[in-house]
Amino acid sequence: MESEGYLVLPSDLWLCILANLDYKDLITCSQVNRQLNELTDHDCLWRPLCKKYWLQTSCPATKSWKEHFVDVYFDLGRYVGCYARIKTAWNQIGDFMKQKCHHIYESINSGTNESTLDEIEAKIGYKLPNDLRCSYRIHNGQKLVSPGLLGGVYVNNYYRSEALLDICIASEGLQERSGYYGTIPLTFCVHTGFSQRIALSERDGHVPNQIFTFNGGGEEGSRNADRHIFVFGKDFTSWLTNYAEALVDSRFTVIHNQVFRYLRYLTRHKRVK
């Protein structure tokens, strides 16, 4: 087999070819023979993969880029398909809050660990969406304070500010009643008690990973229908990234170190921007 023509290609040409492969393919190639095993260890192949999947641009001095990729993968490998988007959103939110809403920035929790998330799933009897788990690994919500991380809504004399709950508090809000079956709150407003919730089950007609608000209808729900301006997304990833991108694009107003997603004062049709 060593006489095969493709094996005598120059190393630089091999590296150009291998640079088009993803991490799984590189691992497969490394098992073909000694030459490819050595070539697939090159830092020039693994450095861009660390940036692509883990947003890592530096590597420990004692590690190769391949070793660094593998180390991170052992910790976060189940999130390899969503980590970069979730982490990017958190970076954008954190940078914005640090610059313009430092009090809110200081309330953001560090990430939790896999064993805690596993315990929560066992406790509530539902699996958490993988992207939601990933987010909790990066930042476990925030301290339950006001103003909240997810911004506020002010309409005349109605005020709402949503904090992003940590997973322990969120799990305590699991509901098993009509309209809420298999859902937990993502956010909570200490002023109104309203939450945006995420579905973990199809039992009540929801799509798993769907984020929604249930106001119960009736006179109160109808009267307040135009008062609840939410962050939207078809799943948790789009929900979080949509909010982060809105902050970056300056779509929201910042007043007194607080983000307002919507403002409307006494003149009913006047919107403050």
Summary of the structure (lengths in Angstrom):
residues: 273
radius of gyration: 23.4
end to end distance: 70.1
largest distance: 83.6
contacts: 801
relative contact order: 0.10
helix: 45%
strand: 13%
